[in-house]
């Protein structure tokens, strides 16, 4: 039976919507939380439905927040609105979560990790909901500040096992990407019968049929327009055929303006101040009004559209925007000036700086500097979008051309980092090219902008090369930094040859060669002289994962390490990227680092650790609404030899992942002994020619070509592999090359050399594959006893690691020698999802539900729900039983 709710009248024509909202409440009462985004044009009834939901939430604790058009620059403003009433529970949170929220809300200083802010917010709400169900209402979500939008979207994706319901109201078509992917309901206009009923209820007077038809036609089913339209020109005016405004929102706003125009000047000024202050603090409003000489107490009672209570509320968001836009520019400026003066500079310096900026009539260096300080604070708190907005306004208020350009570049950099590409382009267009350093920075940002947009008449590398060229004579060191950025772009996008040709003559700076200079020289040698010459230059830099050059370019280091088959460098650079991503809390950097580290870990055969890394990356993607990075799972599924899983992943990726798919298809084909498929895929991967990744497909091409009777193809692939591995000189590459050489030349010593080189514990997978190839070679020569020993050395680790296809291949060879291979013992992880395996491993190591929840950005209740599924699948009854299970530890 559904839980009872307070009996409230259903808004006319909204029975379907209220049923869905009631179901959301009933689910939350039962501990099955959820979220819903109500979308629609202004006046369509979103706020009315939120009010209906609020009044019907019997037994719920209701918390509310709303976005404000004039407050989007202030980080975590809306989240603070929502959580401010429950911040007394901060003491119950783990220290890192408590600290992150205090910084985010301006209660403390320091850098706020966005991940910890999200998890801390979830913890605060779940602690609150432990007493009774919680309903969170967020109106005007299209105007949420970006930091709040990210945190609230995180919460919406993480309350499925909590007694919490979140409902957002957002305008149709508004740019709030953080809410994309959440369950949504699109409100449409009322049908004719419902529209007539609402109009009749609103006017309660007889209407001429022509007037009624005119109103219905103009309103197009918009409930607020049906109520406000008759007030715009009067019924007589409508009967005479008044001109239709551009849109329904314009009709509504015109009605609000018409009522405001009837007010006395002092009352209109008070309304303007109220509209300019998004937080609705009456104390702030009264102080500002007093500074303007307005007797707010006597005026407030006569003002329509505004409720002056414990919080200042407008009757509708359009009423606020109508009041603000209807005011004369000078009155708006005076309102912001008074609000700035009334705001405590110590308690709320950012809001004060923002009001001062709105009040500025022209360039003002003092205000611009205050905005710059606000931007720095916002950046520390994780409000990068807010920092960008502060910097943009600061640039506009700066008179000095050099300083204005610096602030515009900083704003463009911040806009680019939060995905506001058009705004970044507009800011870059304001930067003049007089100063070489400034122009070079602008070109660098234009290159990055072109890369992320994947469009434009000039490629990213062209902008970066232009930046390097501008500084070639004045600042050779920075010129080479920009040139290296161009090289990295050339590796990622293709066209490395042309980039190297362009940077070949960039002058060397004075002093000993830096890592940047070595990398540029090495890239030039790689293109012009080959791997041996490049390896002598690049080897020391690539072999040092701690070199600072990789701090900003982990992808470049990772790919160069792969190109020269230096496994230790790949692993070290990936681990460094993960550590840096955790420190910064970057929703972009950490997933990339996790994906790189997961891929290298797959190649060690430690599938449990790889699963944890993949699970964490997917948890971040799920919590942020991003697409997970698939290539680590491709590597894992292919090496495991799980055909169905691998094929499903292959089908799910787009063209940008084609190289990873081809490599994975080649590995899977070789594991399953489907050599023609492996040959075709490996050929395609190698032909692509990408630095790093294409080279990894060479040993697969050698093996498939030998098995398919194409010795010429195998020999050419071996030669290409030798160029890379011998230039790198790392045991991993040398061992893989020796094994490939043995396949081509049938030299038994080469097999033994490969096995000796691959003795390192991190290279177990490749050593086992070398034993397999050696055993197959021995069996085909009739040396069954020797073959059995080699094949056992292959089959046992391949089986233990769960490398199923290659293990089965080894088992088949063993049976051909007359020996029965043991079957693989079923492991607990075989029955669990990646996330369940990760949770089981953490719990087996002694982690509590709260600790697991913090790791995977979940609520403890969700972790407990996963544990129940794990126990059911494995037939367990307690956490202690997870310890020691095969596949878990």
N, C-alpha and C positions, 0 to 999 in steps of 0.2 A: 504494500500500500504506500502511495506517495506520502511524504511527510506533509503535515498541514502547514499552510502559510497564511499570513494575514490576508483577509479578504479585501482586495483592492480592485477598483474598477479597471477593467482592461481598456487601454486606449483604443479609440475607435479604429477598426480596421487592422489591428495588430494582434489578432489571436494566435497566429502561427508563431510570431516572434516571442510572445509572452510564454507560449508553451515551451519553446526552446530554452528560454531563460529560466523558467521554473524547473525544467529538467536539470539544468546546470546547478541550480541551488540544491535540488534533491540529491544529486550526485555528491556534492560537497558535504552535505549532512551525513552521508554514508562513508565519508573518507575517500571518495573518488573525485578529486578536484579536477578543475579544468579551466580553460580560458576561451573567450569568444571576443572577436572584434566586430562591432557593429559599424558598418560603413554606409555612407549615404551623403547626399548633398545637404547643404545647410538648410535647417528648418524641416527636415524630413521626419524628425521624431526621435532621434537618437537620445537626446537628453531626457525626453519624456519617458522613454523606456528605462533609462537608468533610474529615474525617479520612481517608476513603477516597481523596479527591482528592489530598490532601497526600501520602499514601504512594505514590500511583501517578504522581506528577509527575516521572518520570525525566528528568534533564537540565534541570529548571527551577530557577530561584531562587524560593523561596517566601517571601512576606512576609505577615504576618498582623496583623489588628487586630480588636477587638471593641467593641461598644457596651457601656456599663455603665449600669444603671438609675440609679445614684447619681452618675453623672458627666456627665449630659446638660447640665448647666449650664456646663461648661468648654469654651470654644470651641476647635475644632481638636484636641481630645484624641485622638480616634480616628485622624484623619489623621496626627497626630504619631506615634502607635503604628506606623502602616504605614510611614511614611517615615523614621523615626528611624535605622534601620540604614543608610540610603543618603544621609544628609545630608552625608556627606563629599564628595559629588559636587556640592554647591551651588556650588562655585567655578566649575564648568563652565557654569552658566546665565547668560543675559544679566543684567546688573546689576539691572534693575527686577524681574525674576522672583525673583532671589536675595533681594533686599531684602524683597519681599512675603512670601516663605516664612519668612524670619528673624523678621519681625514676627509672623506668624501663629503661629509656634512659641514665641513669647516670648523669642527670642534677641536681639531688638532692640526699640526703641520706635518709635512712629509709627503712621500709619494704613495698614492693609493693604487694598489694592484686591482685592475678591473675584475679579475677572476675572484679575488677575495671579497670585493664589494658585492658581487653577485651572490656568492655563497653566503656571505654574512647577512645579506637581505633575506635570503631564503631561510636562514636560521632564525632570524628575528620573527619572521611571519609564522614559521612552524611552531616556535615557542608560544607565540600569541594564540595560535589556533589550537593549542593543546587544551585550552579551557573551553572554548566553544568555536563553532565554525566561523570562518572569516570570509567576508565579501569585500573585495577591493574593486572600486569603481574609478575608472580613469577617463574623464571627459576631455574632449578636444585633444585627442592623442596626436593629431597632425601637428600640434605645436609643442610637443614634448622636446625638451633639450635632448641632444643625442646621447649623453651619458645616462640619463634616466631611461630613455627609450631602450637602450641596450640592456640595462639592468632589469627593467620590467619585462622585456621579452624573454630574458633568461628565466625569470620567475615563472612566466606563463608556460614555459616548456618543462618546468620541473615540479609541478604541483599535482601530478596525476595521482599520487598516493597520499595526498594530504586533504584535510577538510577545508580547502581554500578554493574560492571561485574568483577569477579575475575577468572583468568585463571592460573592454575599451570602446570608446566611441570616437570614430575618426571620419573625416570627410572623404568622400569618394575621390579617388584619384590623387590623394595627397601623397607627398613623397615621405613616407615613413618606412623605409626598407626593413627596419628592425622588426616590424610587425608582420612582414610578409611570411607566409607559411603557417601562421597561426590559424586556427579555425575561424572562419569569418561568415557573417551574414550580411547580405547587401539589401538595404532597405529601399523599396521602390515607392512610388507615389500611390496614394489611395485610389481604389476604384471609384467609379462615379457615384455609386450608392453611398459608400462610406464618406466620400468627399461632401456630398449633399448633407449627410447627417451631421458631420462636423461643422459645416457652415451654419446649419440651422441651430445647432447647440451654441455656437459662438455669438450669433446675432440676436437670436430669440425675438425676431420681428419679421413680419411678412415682407417678402421681397418680390419685386417685379421679376417676371420670368427672364426678361432680357438682361437684367442686372445679375441675377443668379447665374445665368449661362455664361455671362462675361467673366464673372469671378472664377467660375469653375474652369473656364478655358485658360485664363491667365495663370491660375495657380498650378495647373497640371498635377493635381493630386498632392501637392506639398502642404502638409498640415499647417505649418506656421504661416505660409503665404495665404491660406484660406482665412486665417484669423486676421492677418495684418493688411491684406490687400484692400479691404473696404475702407480702412483708415487712411489710405494713401491719398485718394482723391475724392473720397465721399461717394455715396451711392449715386448721387445725381451725376457726378462726373463720369462714373463708370457707365451709366445708362447712355450718356452722350458719346461714349467711345473714346476713352482717354488713351494716350499713347502707351504702348507696352514697353516696359524697361527691357534692358538687354537680357536679363536672366531673372529667375526666381529669387536668388539671393539678393539681387539688386532691388527687387520689389520690396523685400523684407527690410533691407537696410534703409531704403527710402522712407518707409513707414516710421522706423525708429528715428530717423533724422527729423522728420516732420514734427514729431512730438517734442524732440529736444529743442527745436527752434522756438517753441512757445515759452521756454524758460527765461527767467530773468538772467542777466549777465553773470551775477554771482553764483547762481545755481548751475549755469552751464560750465563755469570755471571749475566748480566743485566736481561735476561729472567728469570733466576732462582730467582732473587730477586722479580721480578714482580709476578711469580707464588707463591712465599711464602707469598705475601701480598694480602689477599683476598679482602680488601676494595678498591683497585685500586686507591689510593690517589697519584696523580703524585708528589705532594710536598714531601710526605714521601719517595717515590721511589727515587727522585733526591737526597735527603739528605743521604739515605742509600748508593746509588751508589757512592756518593762523598766520604763517609767513606771507601768504598772499592777501591777507586782510579780509578773508571770507569767514563769516560766522557760521561754521559748519553745522552746529547744533540747531540753529534756527532754520537753516536752508534745507537740511536733509529731508525733512518730512514732506516737502513739496516736490521732490524730485521723482519722476516716473522712471521705470526700467531698472532702478538700482535699489537694492535692499541694504540698508545701513544697520548691521547688527554686530555680532561678535566677529563676523567676517564680512567684508564688503563683497556683495554678489550682484552681478548683472543678471537680468531676467533671461538672457540668452547671449551666447558668445558674439553673435552678430550685433547685439546691442552695444557691447563693449567696443567692437571695431567701428561701429557707426559713430559712437560718441567721440572716439579718438580722431577719426578722419574728418568729422564735421567741424572740429575745432579749428580755429585760425592757427596758422603756423606759429605765430607769436605766443598764443595761449598755450600751445603744446610745449613750446620751449620754456615758458614760465613755469608750467606744471612740473616738468622734469627738474628744473633748477631748484624749485621748492622741495621736491622729494629728495634731491641730492643733499640739500642742506639739512633736511630732517632725518637723514639716515646716519646712524652711528658709524663713523669712519673706522673705528676699531673692531666693532662687532660684525660689520657687513661692508668691508671696503670695496668688494667687487660690485655690489649693487649700487653703491654710491658712485663708483667710477662710471658705471653704465649710465646712470641718470645724468651725470655730468656730461657724458659724451652726447646724449640725446639733446641736451640743452645748448650745446656749443653751436654758435652761429657761424663759425668759421674755424680756420686752423688754430689750434691751442696746444702748445707743446706740453704744458703741465697736465692737461687732461690726457693727451696721448701717452705720456709717460705712465700715468696711473693705469691706463688700459694695458700698457705693456706689463706692468707688475701683476695685474689681474690675469693676464694671459699666462704668465709664469706659474702663478698659483693654480690656475685651472689645469695646466699641463701636468703639474705634480699630482693633482687629484684624479687624473685620468680623464679629464674633460678636454680632449684634444679638439673636438669640434667647437667648444666654447672658446678655447684659446685662439682658434682660427678666427672666430668672429671678433674677439677683442682686438686682435692684431689688424684685421681688416679695417675696423673703425679707427684704430690708432693711425694707420697709414693715411686714411682720409683726412685726419686732423693734423697732419704733420706738414709744416711749411718747407722745411729744409729738404731739398731734392735728394741728397744722399741718404739722409735718415729715412725719408719717405720710401725710397727704394728698398732699403734694408728691411723696413717693416712690411712692405708689400711682399718681398720675397719670403719672409718668415711666415706671413699669412698664407701665401700660396703653398708653401711647404706643408703647413698644417692642413689646409684644405685638401691637398693631394692625399695626405695620409688617412683622411676620413672618407675619401671617395667622392668629394664634391669637386668633380673634375671641371665642370663648366666655370665655377667660381674661381678655381685655381687658374684657368686659362685667362679669365677676365683680369685677374690681378697681374698676371705676367705681362699682359698687354700694356699695362701702365708703366712698366719698368723700362726706362730709356737705356740705350746702349752706349752711353758716353764713357762710363768707367769700365775698363776691361774686366775687372774682378766681378763687378755687379752683373755685367752682361754675360759673363761665363756662368755664374750661378743661375741666371735666368735660363740660359740654354740647357744647363744640366736638368733643371726642373721641367723644361719643355720636353726633353728626351724621356724623362720618367713618365710624364703625362702621356706622351705618345705611346709608350709601352703599355701602360695600363688601359688606355682607350682602344688600342689595337686599330687605330685609324689616324687619318691625317695625311697630308700630301708629302710630309717628310717623315722618314722612319726615325725611331728613337735614336739610333746610332748617329744619324746626321746631326741632330742637336748636340749630342755629347761630343762629337768630333769638333763641332764649331766651338763649343765651350773650351775644349783643350787648345784649339788654335788661338783663341783670343788671349790666352795666358802664356803662350809658348815663350815669349820673350820677357815678359814682366815677372812671371811667377812659374818657373819650370816645374817646381815640385807639385803645385796644384794642377798644373797642366797635365802632368803624367797621371795624377789621381783620376782626372776626368777621362783621360785616354784609357785607363784601365777599366773604368766604368763602361766605356764603349766596347772594349774587348769582351767584357762579361756579357754585354747585350748581344754581341755578335755570336758568342757561343750559345746563348739561350735561344736566339731567334734565327740563327744562320747568318751566313755572309761574313764569317770570320776573316777570310782572305782579304776582302775589300777593306775591312776595318784595320787590319794589320798594315796594309799598304799605306793607309792614311796616317797612322800614328808612327810609322817607321822613323820619321825625321823629327819627332818631338825631342827637344834638347834635354840632355841630362842636367840635373841640378848639381851645384857644387857639393863636394863632400863625398863620403863613401856611399856606394850604391845601396838604396833602400830596397825593402821587399817589393814595393810597387815597381821600382825600376827593373828589378830582376824579373818580375812577372811579365812586364811589357817586353823585355828582351827575350824572355823565354817564349812568349806567344809569337814573336817575330821569327824566332828560330824554328818553332814548330811548323809554321806555315812555309817558311822558305827553305829550311835545311832538314827537317824531319825530327823524329823523336829522339834520336841519340844526342844530337846537338842541343835540343830543347831540354832533355833530361838533365844534362850537366848543369844547366842554369836553374831550372825549376825545382830540381830534386830537393835541395836544402830548404827551400821555402815551403814547398808542398809537404815535406816531411816534418814540418813543425806546426802542429795544429794550434799551438799557443801564440803564434805570431799575430800581432795586432791587425795585420792586413786582412785577416779572415773575420774580424769582428763585424765588419759591415758587408762582407762578401762571402758568407758561408757556402752559398750555392756554387760560386766559382771554385772555391777550394775543394769542395766535395767532388765536382766534376773533373777537376784536374787530377785529384788523387785517384779517381776511378780510371782516368785515361792512362795513368802509369801503373795501375794495378797495385797501389799502395793501400792495403787494407787498414793498417794502423792509422794512417792519416785520415782516411774516410771516417773511421769510427771516432777519432779524436775531434775532428771538425764538427761532426754531427752532435757529439756530446756537448761541445762548447755552445753550439747553436741552441740546444735545449736549455742549458743553464742560463744563457743570456735571455732567452724567451721567458723563462720563469721569473727572472729578476725584473724584467720590464713589464710582465703581465700582458704582452702584446698578443692580441687575438690573431695576428697574422704571423708573427715570427715564431711563436712557440709551436703551432701545428706543423709548420714547415720543418722545424728542427726535429720534432717527434717523428715525422714521416721519414726523414733522412736516417735517424738513429734506428728506427724500426727496420728499415730496409737493410742496413748493415748487420743488424742483429739477426735477421732472417738468414743471412749468409753464413752466420756462425753456427746455425742449427739450434740456437736457443729460442725455440718457437714460443715458449712460455713468456720470456721477457719481451719478445717481439709482440706477442698478443697484448701485453699490458700497454706497451707504447701505442699500438694501433688503437686500442680501446680508449686510451686517454685522448688521443687526437680526435677520435670520433665523438667522444663526449663533449669536447670543446665545440666541434662542428654542430652537434645537436643543440647544445646550449645557446649557441649564437645564431643558429639558423643558417649556417654556411654549409656548403657541400663538402663532405669529407674528402681527403686526399686518398685516392684509390690505389696508387701504385704500390704502397707497402703490402696491401692485401693481395695485389696481383703477384708480387714476388712470393709471398707466403703460399698462396694456393698453388702456384705453378711448381714450386720446389717440393711441396708436399705431394704433388701429383694427384690432387683432387679435381678430376676432370669436370664434373658437373659444376662445382663451385667456381672453378676458373672460367669456364665458358660463360657462366652467368655474369661474372665480373667483366669479362671481355665485352659482352653485349651492352654493359651499362655505361661504358666510358665513351667520350667524344673523340674527335680526330686529334686533339692535342695530346692524347695519351697513346697515340698509335705506336710510338717507339717502344714504350713499356709493354704494350700488348704483344708486339712482335717478339720481343725478348722472352716474355713469359710463355708465349705459344711455342717458341723453340725449345725452351726448357721442358715444358710439359710434353711436347712431342718426343723428345729424346728419352724422357722418363718412361713414357708409355710405349717406347719402341716404334712410334709412328714417325719414322725418319723422313719420309717425303714431306709431311706437314712441317716438321722441324726445319728441314732444309729451306723450304719456301719462306718461312717466317724469319729465319736467321738471315737469309739473303736480303730481305727487305730492311731488316734492322741495320745491317752493316752498310747497305747502299745509302742509307740516310746520312751517314757520315758524321753524326753528332759527336762532339767531344765528350768522352767519358762513357756515355750510355751505349753508343754503337759498338765500342770496343768490347764491352762485356758479352756481346753476342758472338764474337769470333770463335771461342772454343766450342760453342754450340754448333756453329757452322762447320767447323772442322769435323766434329763427331758425326753430324748428319750427312755431310758430303762423303765421308769414308764409307758409311753404311749404305749409302745410295750408289756407290760405285762411281763417284766423280772425283778422282784423284787430283785433277787440275784445280778444281774449286777448293779442295781441302788444302793443297799446298799453298795457294795464294792466301787463304785465310790464315794459315800458320805463319807465313811471312809477315803479314800485317800484325798478328799477335806478338810475334817476336820483337818487332820494332818497339812496341809499347812496353812489354814486360822486361826486356833487357835494358831499356833506358831507365826504367824505374828501379830495377834491382831489388825488389822486395820478394821475400820467399813465396808469398801468395801468387804473385804473377809468374815468377820463375817456375813454381811447381805446376801451375795450370798449363804453362807453355810446354814444359817437359812432357806432360801427359798428352797434349795435342801432338807434339812431335813424335811421340811413340806411336800414336794412331797412324800418322802419315808414313813414317819410316819403318814401322814394325821393329823398332830397336828395343830389345828387352831392357837394356841398361837405362833407357829413357824412362821406362815405367818405374824402375826402382829409384831413379833420381827424383821423379815426381813425388813418390811416396815419402822419401826422406825430407824433401823440401817442405812438405805439407804436414809436418809433425806437430806444429803449434796447435794448441787446443782450440783456438778460435777458427781453425781451418778444417774442422772435422768433416764437414760436408764434402769439401773438395778432396780430402784424403780418401774418404769412403768411395767417392766416384772414381778416383784413380785406381783403387783396389778393384772395383767392379770392372773397369776397362781392362786392367791387367789380367784378372781372372778369366774374362771372356776370351782374351787373346790366348792364354794358356790352354784353355779347354779346346779351342779350335785347332791347337797343335797336338792334341792328344795327351797333354801332360795333366791328367786328371787329378793326381794327388796335389801337385803344386796349385792347380786351379782351385781345388777345394779350399786350401788355406787362404788364398787371396779373396775368394768369394765370401768366405766366412768373415774375413776382416772387413768386407764391404757390407754384407747383409746385417750383421749385428748392430753396428752404429746406425745404419739407415733405418732399421726397424725400430731401434730405441728412440731415435729422434722423430719418428713419424713421417719420414720421407717415403711415402707409400709406393709411388710408382717405381722409383729406382730400387726400393727394397724388393718389390715383387719381381722386378727384372733380375735382381741378384738371386732371389729364391728359385726362379725358373732355371737359371744357369746351374745352381747347386743341384737341383733335381736331375738335370742332364748329366751330372757327374756321378749320379747314383746316391746322393746324400739328400735326406729330407730336411728342409729348412724349417726352423721353428716359426710358429705364427706369432704375430705381434699381439701382446697382451692388451686387451681393451683398456683405454685410459679414461679417466673421469672427464677430461676435457673434450673427448670425442662427442659427448652428449650435450655439451654446453655451448652457448653462444660466446663470442669473443668477450663481450662485457661480463657475462656470468663467470667465465673463466678468470677474468681479471679480479672480480669481486671475491671469488673463491680463494684465489691465491693470496690476496691481501688478508682475508679473514684467517686463512691457515697460518699466516705469519703473525697473527695476534692482533690485527687491527680491529678497532671497535667500529660499529656502524657509523658513528659520527666521523671517524677518521676516514673510512672508505667514502663516505658521502662527500667530504671535503676534497678528496682526490679526484673523484669523478663528477663533481659539480652536481650532486644529487642531494635529496633530502634523506635523513636517516630512515624515515618510513619507507621510502622507495628502495633503499638498500635492503631493508628487512623483507620487502616483498620479493626482491630478486633472490634473497637467501632461501625463502620458502620454495621458490621454483627450483633452486639448485638442490635443496634437500629432497624434494619430490623426485626429481630426475635421477638422483644418485642413490635414493633409498636411505638417506641419512636422517638423523634426528637431532644432532647437535653440531655446533661449530667445531668442537674438538675432533670430531671424526674426519674433518677435512684434512687434518695434518697427515702427511705421509701418503696421501692418495696419489697414484700414478697420474701424471699429467697436471697435477695441481702444484706440487712443489718444484 
